[in-house]
Amino acid sequence: MLSEYARDKKLTVTQQELRDALLMQSRQFPGQEDALIQYYQNNPQALEALKGPIIEEKAVDEIFANEVKITEKKMKREALEKFLEKEGA
């Protein structure tokens, strides 16, 4: 669903975002940074897989920024407990 939303909103991953993701990934393998970067350079599919979480995060950010209206409502504890019971939470 998020990928459809991202496609519809024409959300994309910038080169800088991809570089940042690659840098974060390489930090998880100390001493093997060069090999990891080489791996991604030689495997475009693996590089594409790095884009997925970035697009998902951008889609969620976009939804909360533009699609969802959040309002706060003060509620007594008892009323909240009844509401949660009714909603099955």
Kinemage of the C-alpha trace (Angstrom):
@kinemage 1
@onewidth
@group {chain A} dominant
@subgroup {mainchain}
@vectorlist {calphas} color= white
{ca met a 1} P 0.000 0.000 0.000
{ca leu a 2} L 2.832 2.388 0.821
{ca ser a 3} L 4.538 1.707 -2.498
{ca glu a 4} L 1.289 2.498 -4.337
{ca tyr a 5} L 0.936 5.710 -2.366
{ca ala a 6} L 4.576 6.629 -3.078
{ca arg a 7} L 4.091 5.920 -6.784
{ca asp a 8} L 0.893 7.976 -6.867
{ca lys a 9} L 2.609 10.910 -5.123
{ca lys a 10} L 5.713 10.479 -7.303
{ca leu a 11} L 7.993 10.121 -4.288
{ca thr a 12} L 11.574 9.331 -5.221
{ca val a 13} L 14.874 8.581 -3.545
{ca thr a 14} L 17.607 11.142 -4.073
{ca gln a 15} L 21.216 10.199 -4.649
{ca gln a 16} L 22.087 11.751 -1.292
{ca glu a 17} L 19.475 9.631 0.501
{ca leu a 18} L 20.839 6.529 -1.222
{ca arg a 19} L 24.402 7.464 -0.254
{ca asp a 20} L 23.292 8.003 3.352
{ca ala a 21} L 21.573 4.594 3.414
{ca leu a 22} L 24.667 2.950 1.960
{ca leu a 23} L 26.844 4.678 4.541
{ca met a 24} L 24.556 3.518 7.369
{ca gln a 25} L 24.641 -0.024 5.979
{ca ser a 26} L 28.432 0.005 5.722
{ca arg a 27} L 28.758 1.102 9.356
{ca gln a 28} L 27.188 -2.173 10.389
{ca phe a 29} L 30.205 -4.033 8.982
{ca pro a 30} L 33.320 -2.319 10.361
{ca gly a 31} L 36.416 -3.034 8.320
{ca gln a 32} L 34.371 -4.254 5.349
{ca glu a 33} L 33.062 -0.901 4.153
{ca asp a 34} L 34.908 -1.014 0.819
{ca ala a 35} L 33.719 -4.556 0.079
{ca leu a 36} L 30.144 -3.611 0.900
{ca ile a 37} L 30.237 -0.540 -1.323
{ca gln a 38} L 31.743 -2.656 -4.108
{ca tyr a 39} L 28.951 -5.203 -3.634
{ca tyr a 40} L 26.259 -2.571 -4.074
{ca gln a 41} L 28.028 -1.058 -7.083
{ca asn a 42} L 28.124 -4.482 -8.753
{ca asn a 43} L 24.555 -5.481 -7.795
{ca pro a 44} L 21.953 -2.954 -8.934
{ca gln a 45} L 19.171 -5.108 -7.476
{ca ala a 46} L 20.736 -4.896 -4.029
{ca leu a 47} L 21.043 -1.140 -4.424
{ca glu a 48} L 17.365 -0.982 -5.400
{ca ala a 49} L 16.521 -2.910 -2.220
{ca leu a 50} L 18.043 -0.063 -0.198
{ca lys a 51} L 15.489 2.291 -1.728
{ca gly a 52} L 12.468 0.428 -0.350
{ca pro a 53} L 12.735 1.507 3.285
{ca ile a 54} L 13.552 5.084 2.237
{ca ile a 55} L 10.446 5.302 0.053
{ca glu a 56} L 8.311 3.750 2.804
{ca glu a 57} L 9.556 6.281 5.337
{ca lys a 58} L 8.901 9.136 2.914
{ca ala a 59} L 5.394 7.826 2.234
{ca val a 60} L 4.586 7.615 5.946
{ca asp a 61} L 5.980 11.116 6.504
{ca glu a 62} L 3.890 12.415 3.588
{ca ile a 63} L 0.743 10.737 4.899
{ca phe a 64} L 1.137 12.211 8.372
{ca ala a 65} L 2.075 15.631 7.004
{ca asn a 66} L -0.697 15.941 4.424
{ca glu a 67} L -3.340 13.242 4.725
{ca val a 68} L -3.971 12.652 8.406
{ca lys a 69} L -5.422 15.244 10.687
{ca ile a 70} L -4.503 14.560 14.288
{ca thr a 71} L -6.420 16.286 17.009
{ca glu a 72} L -5.918 16.031 20.733
{ca lys a 73} L -8.838 15.424 23.009
{ca lys a 74} L -8.749 15.495 26.764
{ca met a 75} L -10.407 12.475 28.282
{ca lys a 76} L -10.806 11.147 31.769
{ca arg a 77} L -9.116 7.864 32.517
{ca glu a 78} L -12.378 5.958 32.907
{ca ala a 79} L -13.662 7.208 29.564
{ca leu a 80} L -10.396 6.246 27.894
{ca glu a 81} L -10.517 2.753 29.399
{ca lys a 82} L -14.103 2.296 28.167
{ca phe a 83} L -13.123 3.523 24.716
{ca leu a 84} L -10.178 1.132 24.541
{ca glu a 85} L -12.327 -1.784 25.686
{ca lys a 86} L -14.921 -0.973 23.049
{ca glu a 87} L -12.255 -0.719 20.320
{ca gly a 88} L -10.639 -3.987 21.394
{ca ala a 89} L -7.243 -2.410 21.993
